[in-house]
Each structure stands twice: as C-alpha cells, then as structure tokens.
Amino acid sequence: MKKTTVGRPKEKNPRNTQIKIKVTEDEYKRIEELAIQMGMNKSRLIRNLLLGNLDDAEFLQKVGILPIVKNLKEFKERMMGI
C-alpha cells in the first residue's frame, strides 16, 4: 500500500535550535517596532540583523533606506507569486 504524507514537506535545514537572550523593555519595543515596519516577525528580523546591530537598522530607517528595502522585498514577492 502506498504511504501518503499530509502537511508541509520537511525542510532540509529546519530551524529547530533556539538561542535565548534577555533584553530590556526598551530594546524589546525597538525590535518589535522595527519588525512591524519591515513586515516580518521578530525572529526573522533578529536573524537578519545578527551580523549587524539594531542601531544600524534604525540608522537605515532614519535615512529612509529601510522602507525602500521593504518595498523591494514586497515587489520581489509579488513577481515570484509568493
């Protein structure tokens, strides 16, 4: 008998390892606001910023580059049909 699978296919490299950190309430709010502005969840934002820091992202936002990046991301997703 043929075995059928239900649900999403297994990822080749699943994200199943956690890193726990503590941040201040102010840092948490900054992360949360940036994630909302970028249209992504906090985990994805933190992964994207891992090699940089939050101040760099806020600087990009202040000079107006962050919204451009978000628009490019949305355009790419529309073009790819995501």
N, CA, C and O of each residue as an XYZ file, in Angstrom:
328
protein
N       0.840     -1.175      0.000
C       0.000      0.000      0.000
C       0.891      1.246      0.000
O       1.902      1.294      0.701
N       0.514      2.231     -0.776
C       1.292      3.455     -0.904
C       1.051      4.370      0.304
O      -0.088      4.621      0.697
N       2.148      4.856      0.876
C       2.056      5.736      2.043
C       1.911      7.184      1.572
O       2.709      7.651      0.759
N       0.914      7.888      2.069
C       0.727      9.287      1.701
C       1.093     10.172      2.886
O       0.868      9.818      4.044
N       1.657     11.323      2.570
C       2.010     12.263      3.631
C       1.046     13.433      3.600
O       0.552     13.823      2.542
N       0.791     13.976      4.750
C      -0.114     15.099      4.894
C       0.664     16.255      5.508
O       1.496     16.055      6.394
N       0.391     17.452      5.036
C       1.046     18.626      5.599
C       2.206     19.111      4.748
O       2.420     18.646      3.628
N       2.939     20.044      5.301
C       4.066     20.613      4.577
C       5.218     19.616      4.495
O       5.399     18.785      5.385
N       5.991     19.710      3.420
C       7.157     18.828      3.331
C       8.208     19.212      4.364
O       8.286     20.369      4.777
N       9.005     18.256      4.776
C      10.068     18.510      5.746
C      11.116     19.417      5.116
O      11.456     19.263      3.943
N      11.628     20.365      5.901
C      12.693     21.235      5.418
C      14.015     20.499      5.465
O      14.235     19.650      6.329
N      14.897     20.828      4.531
C      16.221     20.210      4.531
C      17.056     20.688      5.702
O      17.850     19.927      6.256
N      16.882     21.934      6.078
C      17.656     22.511      7.174
C      16.697     23.251      8.115
O      16.655     24.481      8.105
N      15.930     22.518      8.923
C      14.911     23.167      9.760
C      15.522     24.040     10.859
O      16.621     23.780     11.349
N      14.786     25.063     11.224
C      15.196     25.924     12.342
C      14.632     25.311     13.611
O      13.497     25.588     14.001
N      15.440     24.475     14.251
C      14.955     23.787     15.446
C      15.877     23.985     16.645
O      15.726     23.303     17.659
N      16.824     24.906     16.542
C      17.714     25.215     17.649
C      17.418     26.632     18.117
O      17.296     27.549     17.305
N      17.306     26.804     19.418
C      16.959     28.109     19.969
C      18.153     28.759     20.640
O      19.022     28.096     21.206
N      18.165     30.091     20.556
C      19.094     30.909     21.323
C      18.218     31.844     22.143
O      17.387     32.571     21.599
N      18.408     31.820     23.428
C      17.597     32.684     24.287
C      18.452     33.844     24.773
O      19.590     33.661     25.207
N      17.882     35.041     24.692
C      18.578     36.237     25.177
C      17.609     37.056     26.021
O      16.391     36.910     25.918
N      18.158     37.889     26.826
C      17.342     38.822     27.601
C      17.625     40.225     27.096
O      18.773     40.595     26.849
N      16.568     40.995     26.947
C      16.682     42.387     26.523
C      15.867     43.249     27.474
O      14.994     42.758     28.190
N      16.165     44.529     27.468
C      15.379     45.457     28.291
C      14.024     45.676     27.623
O      13.835     45.332     26.456
N      13.112     46.234     28.352
C      11.789     46.541     27.805
C      11.920     47.496     26.610
O      11.235     47.328     25.601
N      12.803     48.497     26.729
C      13.012     49.442     25.624
C      13.573     48.751     24.388
O      13.137     49.031     23.272
N      14.535     47.851     24.575
C      15.101     47.118     23.442
C      14.034     46.257     22.779
O      13.967     46.170     21.553
N      13.204     45.625     23.596
C      12.131     44.792     23.062
C      11.176     45.621     22.206
O      10.767     45.189     21.128
N      10.825     46.807     22.687
C       9.921     47.691     21.941
C      10.557     48.124     20.622
O       9.873     48.194     19.601
N      11.860     48.414     20.634
C      12.561     48.807     19.408
C      12.540     47.659     18.400
O      12.288     47.873     17.215
N      12.803     46.449     18.870
C      12.789     45.277     17.989
C      11.388     45.065     17.424
O      11.221     44.824     16.229
N      10.391     45.156     18.286
C       9.011     44.950     17.866
C       8.579     45.980     16.820
O       7.944     45.624     15.828
N       8.920     47.255     17.035
C       8.561     48.313     16.088
C       9.238     48.106     14.739
O       8.607     48.259     13.693
N      10.524     47.758     14.763
C      11.230     47.513     13.506
C      10.643     46.326     12.755
O      10.508     46.366     11.532
N      10.296     45.279     13.477
C       9.711     44.097     12.841
C       8.396     44.459     12.157
O       8.140     44.020     11.036
N       7.574     45.244     12.814
C       6.297     45.681     12.231
C       6.555     46.513     10.981
O       5.909     46.311      9.953
N       7.496     47.447     11.069
C       7.793     48.312      9.926
C       8.342     47.534      8.740
O       8.083     47.882      7.588
N       9.102     46.478      9.022
C       9.673     45.663      7.947
C       8.717     44.576      7.470
O       8.984     43.911      6.469
N       7.604     44.391      8.181
C       6.631     43.387      7.781
C       7.112     41.966      8.006
O       6.828     41.076      7.205
N       7.838     41.750      9.089
C       8.326     40.403      9.399
C       8.200     40.154     10.890
O       7.992     41.087     11.666
N       8.324     38.904     11.291
C       8.247     38.625     12.714
C       9.587     38.937     13.391
O      10.604     39.128     12.723
N       9.570     38.984     14.706
C      10.773     39.373     15.454
C      11.927     38.395     15.236
O      13.080     38.814     15.136
N      11.632     37.110     15.161
C      12.686     36.116     14.955
C      13.411     36.343     13.634
O      14.640     36.316     13.569
N      12.636     36.563     12.594
C      13.259     36.793     11.284
C      14.076     38.082     11.290
O      15.180     38.118     10.746
N      13.547     39.132     11.897
C      14.288     40.392     11.979
C      15.617     40.181     12.698
O      16.661     40.644     12.239
N      15.569     39.485     13.820
C      16.793     39.274     14.609
C      17.793     38.439     13.817
O      18.991     38.719     13.845
N      17.312     37.413     13.109
C      18.221     36.633     12.260
C      18.866     37.521     11.207
O      20.060     37.397     10.935
N      18.075     38.426     10.605
C      18.598     39.313      9.567
C      19.590     40.328     10.123
O      20.498     40.761      9.413
N      19.425     40.705     11.369
C      20.298     41.715     11.980
C      21.476     41.111     12.734
O      22.310     41.837     13.275
N      21.543     39.797     12.768
C      22.530     39.122     13.604
C      23.955     39.588     13.342
O      24.742     39.715     14.280
N      24.294     39.839     12.109
C      25.656     40.270     11.806
C      25.854     41.775     11.960
O      26.984     42.264     11.942
N      24.764     42.497     12.111
C      24.840     43.928     12.349
C      24.328     44.210     13.749
O      24.516     43.406     14.661
N      23.683     45.353     13.916
C      23.029     45.606     15.194
C      21.807     46.476     14.989
O      21.595     47.019     13.905
N      21.015     46.607     16.015
C      19.754     47.332     15.944
C      19.965     48.791     15.586
O      19.158     49.374     14.862
N      21.045     49.393     16.086
C      21.317     50.794     15.773
C      21.538     50.987     14.276
O      21.126     52.005     13.720
N      22.186     50.019     13.610
C      22.391     50.100     12.165
C      21.052     50.116     11.440
O      20.846     50.914     10.526
N      20.148     49.241     11.846
C      18.839     49.170     11.203
C      18.061     50.461     11.433
O      17.396     50.956     10.524
N      18.141     50.999     12.629
C      17.442     52.252     12.920
C      18.049     53.404     12.132
O      17.328     54.298     11.690
N      19.378     53.391     11.948
C      20.022     54.412     11.131
C      19.503     54.336      9.696
O      19.174     55.359      9.096
N      19.431     53.107      9.142
C      18.914     52.937      7.786
C      17.479     53.430      7.684
O      17.076     54.006      6.673
N      16.717     53.197      8.743
C      15.333     53.668      8.753
C      15.290     55.193      8.761
O      14.491     55.795      8.043
N      16.137     55.815      9.561
C      16.129     57.277      9.678
C      16.521     57.954      8.373
O      15.998     59.020      8.045
N      17.439     57.344      7.626
C      17.836     57.966      6.364
C      16.927     57.547      5.212
O      17.116     57.989      4.079
N      15.950     56.704      5.493
C      14.936     56.369      4.510
C      15.215     55.145      3.671
O      14.490     54.885      2.711
N      16.232     54.393      3.999
C      16.559     53.214      3.198
C      15.714     52.017      3.592
O      15.363     51.205      2.736
N      15.384     51.891      4.856
C      14.634     50.723      5.317
C      13.290     50.570      4.593
O      12.954     49.458      4.185
N      12.507     51.646      4.418
C      11.253     51.481      3.660
C      11.496     51.056      2.215
O      10.688     50.322      1.644
N      12.594     51.504      1.618
C      12.917     51.099      0.248
C      13.178     49.599      0.204
O      12.712     48.906     -0.700
N      13.927     49.104      1.186
C      14.211     47.671      1.255
C      12.907     46.888      1.397
O      12.725     45.854      0.753
N      12.014     47.377      2.230
C      10.720     46.700      2.420
C       9.939     46.681      1.110
O       9.353     45.659      0.750
N       9.928     47.805      0.395
C       9.214     47.866     -0.881
C       9.822     46.912     -1.904
O       9.092     46.259     -2.650
N      11.140     46.824     -1.945
C      11.798     45.895     -2.857
C      11.444     44.452     -2.519
O      11.212     43.634     -3.409
N      11.405     44.149     -1.226
C      11.047     42.795     -0.776
C       9.630     42.457     -1.224
O       9.386     41.362     -1.729
N       8.692     43.391     -1.044
C       7.305     43.158     -1.436
C       7.189     43.007     -2.956
O       6.425     42.173     -3.442
N       7.947     43.814     -3.704
C       7.931     43.723     -5.159
C       8.427     42.356     -5.614
O       7.828     41.731     -6.489
N       9.521     41.896     -5.021
C      10.081     40.591     -5.357
C       9.068     39.478     -5.091
O       8.904     38.567     -5.902
N       8.389     39.566     -3.942
C       7.398     38.545     -3.588
C       6.232     38.547     -4.577
O       5.721     37.486     -4.936
N       5.809     39.738     -5.017
C       4.721     39.808     -6.000
C       5.158     39.212     -7.335
O       4.390     38.506     -7.988
N       6.385     39.498     -7.731
C       6.896     38.988     -9.007
C       7.038     37.473     -8.989
O       6.841     36.810    -10.008
N       7.384     36.926     -7.819
C       7.575     35.482     -7.701
C       6.264     34.772     -7.377
O       6.215     33.542     -7.340
N       5.211     35.536     -7.146
C       3.916     34.940     -6.841
C       3.813     34.377     -5.438
O       3.051     33.442     -5.192
N       4.586     34.951     -4.505
C       4.570     34.470     -3.120
C       3.411     35.091     -2.380
O       3.217     34.817     -1.196
